[in-house]
Amino acid sequence: VPDPVPFEERLSSLLETNTEFLRPTQHAIGSNIIAVIKQFAVTEGSSNRLETEQEREQEQEQEKQVEQRRDQQIEVEKFVEREYSRQEETQRPWPYRILCQPVDGTADHPFFRLKNFQLNHHDGIQFPDSCMASVNYFNPQWKGLRRIKNVVMVMEYAPDTSATALRLRSTEEVAVRLSERQEEALAKAHALLGYHAEAQGQEGTLSSADLCLAIKAVIDDVPSGALVEDVMSRFSSSGSGLSLKEFRQLLTCGRLHPQHTGRYWVAVSLAEAETIRRILHVRRSNHPLQVIANHCTELALHYSPSCAPTAPVAGDGGVVLDASPGWRVSSHATRYEAALAHNCFRFFDCDMHFSLPGLNILVRELRSPLRDRIRFFAAVVGHRRRMERKWQETPLARVFSVADEWQALRQCSQAIFFMEALKARSVTLWEAFTSFDADSNGVLSPAEFYGALRWLGYPDLTADDVADFIESVDTNRDGLIDYKEFMAQFGASESEDGEAMAVESTSSDGRALLAKTEPYGAEELREVMVRRKQLEQSRERDERAQQQAYRDALDLKMFDEELATSRLRAGGANPSVELLARGLAVTHFRFTDNQLPIRFAGTGRHQFMVINTDTAADKPVPPLACRKGHKLLEYDQNTLKCLLCLQRNMTWACWPCRHFLCQRCYDADRIRREVARRDVSRLPTFLRCANLSSFTLQVPHLGAADEDTGAFSVRVQLRVARLPVAGGGARPPRVS
């Protein structure tokens, strides 16, 4: 059997063999098909690359699914019973007129800033000041473990919509001080964005074309010509370009991210939203123009989980469910602050799928270290009982890997410089990839990427710059850049990819393929990347140790609070600690009241059963008797009525007591007594575990090991099927 011939070779052979039978247009179509196939083959001489990539992606997806199922199973096994408190959760009323007063942050105010939100024994993070929550949604004064409600309704309101109260924030109010690392990232971004100015001989500035690209990188949208002209006229001293100092002033003055002072976004409970909406309708009929008499207060209720159909990609604050009459006219939010509130509340609600503009907003506005963001999100998602979801495999991972907006701007500037340099050379993405891939193995090594950046004229290029660039592109962390990562980083949308295909197919006959770019600095890059890898591993070890110590200390505190809360439930705390003489303590774990002890974690099947099930005390249900205890006898008399259902079909009777029952009522009573005999909610219970099952229990701090000897005793009550024979025979169950 001959080996299969690749399709492109077969088609080329047919075109050459049958040239005299083909019209020029038909031959051109065949040539275009071959060009497209070569493009998707990624590298020269690998015609089966597309099929191989598809098979590899399918295998990777299958492996991911297997790992996800395994992780879910592990998390289900690790799930433990927690003692969540529901005390003091009654809705607390507050005066409606308080909406016309600015938020003062006092303890008796019904709203508090989201940056002050803290779970017990956890730290918060720096949310924007405009994002708040109601004490009826979550009260900071609550103690113990609490479930966190989903963020469904968000109220946007402005206490005073006059021009002096509701105004855009000034430069002084939004000014930030940059650290040395942030200044370095900003300077590198400015140098990369000034590609066109440098080509015109104006080094160290941003031309109008560069400024347009820079603003697009900052606001994640194409700026209007009027905005570019306004920025150039206001911030450029020369009128032809922006220096680094002027660019810093633009980014820190709030011009590109306008927000109001005197506007608040509050997560409210469903009961509060319902009440506010009713008040809006009542006030609309009595006072059509004012929500609160003699005050310029305006508000709107947003349904937070979704956006309007015409909303921008970053979000619009949520679907407007209801609003005051003058809200759209006098107090409508800017596009940025609406997207800011929408994404911040989605993050607080532990959503994990965001658009890229939404992620950049979170990176910019959550001004907390990466470690604090991770800890906060892990704590909140745990209290929402969504542990089976892995944020590491979702777009939200960007929020936990990009430190701040300046690092994000540098990464975006690198991609912009790369694309602008390719456009200036009239090189498509596919041509660039095949040219940079010197050994034609389908991936770009660090040395090949170093050579590519040198060929493109990357300003002041160092090995650390190359390593930073590779880290931002290499999403699977294998140290190489494949074609998929290459296209994902450098703007390979379907339309752009289609344009690149068209350019390639039309130009393949008119110009030769680019020559291979020479790799550069392999040894230097290897040293840099090895050093970074060692530092990263060292940081990860230290971080894991700190995280483990933090979790252990936090777990002890939370366990003590869970025990304190469980003492208030029926039956008392479970487990309970009994202090004996000489400093000894006995911990009692109860399974007799149809409730699992706190922090019980089991694998396999287990079920509560009535304690005398399948024992000598488990006597069958006695026959039904009359009120005096006489046994009912079976008769067949259709003329007498049943005492319960009054039907004339008596089957069981006690003639001396005139107690008659039909067969249906007799059977129903027997079933009822049988069910009551097995009712675990009313009778003492035990926990029956299936074969090969296991469970773990956590010993409270008071009942833990002796500080001197490290030893402690465990008393276990077991119910076995049969007693072990003295001197041998059946062994008792193994307890570890």
Helices and strands as residue ranges (DSSP letters): H 7-17, G 19-21, H 24-41, H 49-78, G 96-100, E 111-113, G 114-116, E 131-134, E 153-158, E 167-168, H 171-174, H 180-193, H 195-199, H 208-219, H 225-235, H 244-252, E 260-261, E 264-268, H 270-286, E 298-303, E 319-323, H 327-330, H 335-348, H 356-365, H 370-383, G 391-393, G 395-400, H 405-424, H 429-436, E 443-444, H 446-456, H 463-473, E 481-482, H 483-489, H 494-507, H 522-566, E 576-579, G 581-583, E 585-588, E 601-603, E 606-610, E 633-637, E 650-654, E 659-662, H 663-677, E 685-689, E 694-696, G 701-703
